[in-house]
């Protein structure tokens, strides 16, 4: 189907309009982050990259970012491996209780964390896990595995059965079929899942707040909230801190953008 010049121009106008709506707040935060933090700083010029170093030190973001990285590595690593194996089982195998177990996994998506956070805190406290990195990471692993299982099951169900049949004829075991054939083929879907899990884990606020009452394992978004309470008038430092907290997610998305988009759209193309 041919697209006329008028339709093409109109599409570009609409896309540019939406881009401006999305990017204007981002650009305003960036401008504020490099702006003067006080009246005395304003007399020295309008460009102050030192705001980032000051916010980093004053807000103790070195500690918080380190905790966020540790939690994200634990959550994403465990959740990706478990999701691939569970999705492979639900997507390619038939066994008793399959549907019941799958819907049990889906409860992790349907039930919000706010509904279970209080009893979960007391359960983890009973086992002596509160105020540890595991108290922050394990609930997020469970949430991510619920989504990841659903995601990978859909991918494995869409794989051509003849590929697995040919591998079985060649004597490949189920584990070899999964890790040597299906996982490399599913790199876009897995990459998309990794990006989503990392983003959700990095931005999680409630679980670190409740599971680490002492603040020893406070993550970057939680640290930003406390930093905001300290610097409600210092918008430049607050904007600089917000940019630093958001930067890892933005960088990861740009690095994996091609695979992420391909993984989101590959279900639209059928043989």
N, C-alpha and C positions, 0 to 999 in steps of 0.2 A: 504494500500500500504506500503510495507516494504521499509525502507530507508537504503541504504548500508552504511558501515562504512566510505567509501571514501566520499560519499555525506554529511554525518554528519560532518566529519572533515572539509570539504570544507566550509560548512555553518558556523562552528565556526570560521574558519580563516577569513571569510568575515566579520562576526559580530565583531570580535575582531579588525579588521582593521578599520571599521567604528567607533567603540568605541574610538579607539586611536585618530582618526581624530577629533572627537567631544570633547573628554576630554582633549586633550593637551592644547588648549587655556585656558580652565577653570583652569587646574592645574598651568599653568604659571601665571595666575592672582592671584591665591592663594599664590604661592611662592613669588610673588612680594609684595603682601599685607603684608606678614610677614617679608619682607626684610628690610634692613636699609633705612631710608628716606634721609639720608645725609652721607657725608664722616665721620663726627664725630661719627654718630650713628654706622657706619660700624666698627669702631674701638672697639666698645663695644660688638660686637657679630653680628651674622647673623639672630637671631630670635628676632623679635620686635612686640609682640602682642599689645603693646601700640599704634601702628599706628591707630588702630580702635578707641580708645578713643580720640586720637588727631584729627582724621578726623571727628568724631562725633561732637566735640566741635567747631572746626574751621569752619566746613561746615554748622553748625546749623541744623544738620540732625534730631535732636529731634523734632523741629518744623515741618520740612518737612515730616517726617515719620508720625507724628500725623495727619497732613492734609491728607496724602495719605490714612491712615487707615479710617479716617472719610469719605472721598469721596468714598472709596471702599465699606464701609458698606452701605452707602446711595444707591449707584448705584446698587450693587448686590442685596440688599434686595428688593428694588422697582422693579428692572428688573426681578428678578426671580418670584415674585408674579404675576406681570402683564403678563409675558411670559407664565406662567402655565395657567392662565385663558384665555388668547387669544388663545393659542395653543389648549386648550380644546374646545373652541368654533369652531375654524376652523377645528379641527380634527374629531369632533363627531357630529356637528350640520349642518343643511342645512338651509340657510336663504337667502333672497334677497340681492344681492350685495356681496355675499361671496367672489367670485373670485376677484372682483375689490378691495375690502378691503384688501385681502391677498396680492395682488400685490402691493398695496399701502404700506403695511408693508415692503415688500421686497425692496422698494426704499431706506430704511435705510441701507440696506446692499450694494446696488449697487452704491449709490452716496457717494463718499469719503467726509470726513469732510473738507478737504481743499477747496472743491468747495462751501461750504456754511458757512464757519467759519466767513467771513467778514460780510455778512448781518445778521447772527445770533448774532454777537457781538452788532451790532447797535440795533437789536430788544430787546436784553436783557438790553442794556443800557437805552432804552426808558422806560422799566419797573423798572429801578433802581436796577437791579440784578447783574450787573458787580461788580467785587471785592467782591463777596460773595461766599460761598460754593455752593450755588444753581446754580450759573453760571457755575461752574466747573462740578457739578454733573449731572444736568438735561440733557444737550446734550448727555452725555455718557449713561444716562438711555435710551434715545430715540434710540441710536445706539444699545444698548444691547438688548432692547425689540424687535427690528427688527430681530436680529439673534435668540433670544430666542423663538419668536413666530414660526419661521420657524423650529427650532429644536424640540420644543414640539409638533407642529402639526404632524411632521413625527412620533414621538413616539405614540401619541394618535391614529393616523390612523392605526398603527400596532397592537393595542390592540385587542384581540379577542372580537368581538361584543357580544358573548354569556355571557361574564362576566358582561357587562353593562346591558344586557337584564335580567339576573338573579337578579341583584340588583334592577332594576325597578319593577320586579314582587314582590319583597320583600317590595316594598314601599319606596325605597330610593330616595331622591330628587337628582337633578343634582349636587347640591353642595356637598351632602354627597357622591355621587359616585366619585366625583373628589377627595375630600380631604381624604376620608376614604378608598378608594379602589385604585384609579389610581395613586395617588401621592406616596403612599408606594410602589406600584409595580414598579414605575418608578424611584426609588431612584438612580440607576446607571446613567440614562440619566440626571436626575436633578443635580447630583453631577458633572458630566462632564460639564454641562452648567455653574454651579457655578464656577468651576476652570477656565474655559475659560473666563468668564466675569471678574473674579477677576484679571486674568493675563492681559487682555486688559486694564482694568481700571487702574491698578497699573502702567503699562508701558506707559500710555497715556502722550503725551508731548505737542502737539499743543494746545489742548483745555485749559489746565491750563495756558499756556503761554499767550494766547490771552485774556482769560476771566478774568484774574487777573493782570491787567497792573501794579498795585503797588507792586505785589509780595507777598501780604499778605497771599494768599492761594496758595503758591508755593508748588508743590508736590515733592516727593523724586527724580524721574528722572529729573525733571526740576532743582532741587537743585544740582543734580550731574553735570549737564551741566554747571552751573555757577561755581561750585567748580572746574571743569576742567579748566575753564578760569583762575582761581586764582592760580592753582597749576599745570601748564603745565610741569614744571620740576620735581615736586615731584611725581614720578610715584608710589611710595609705598603708599602714602596717597590717591592718586587717586584710586589705586587698592583696598585699604581697603574700601573706600567709595562705590565703585562699588559692592563689595561683600555684604556690608550691604544693599544696595538698592535691590539687586537681591535675598537676602536670604528669605524674606517672601513668594515669589512666589515658590521658590524651596521647602521650608518647607511644604507649602500647597499641592503641588503636591505629595510629598512623603507621607503625611498623608492620602491623598485620592487616592493614586495611583491605588489600587485595583478596587475601584468603577469607577475611570476615565477610565481605560482600558476596563472594562466590558461595560461601557456606550458607548465607541467608537466602540466596536466590536459586541454588541448585535444584531445589524441589520443584521449581517452576518448569524445568526442562525434563521431558520424558522421552524415552526412546520410542 
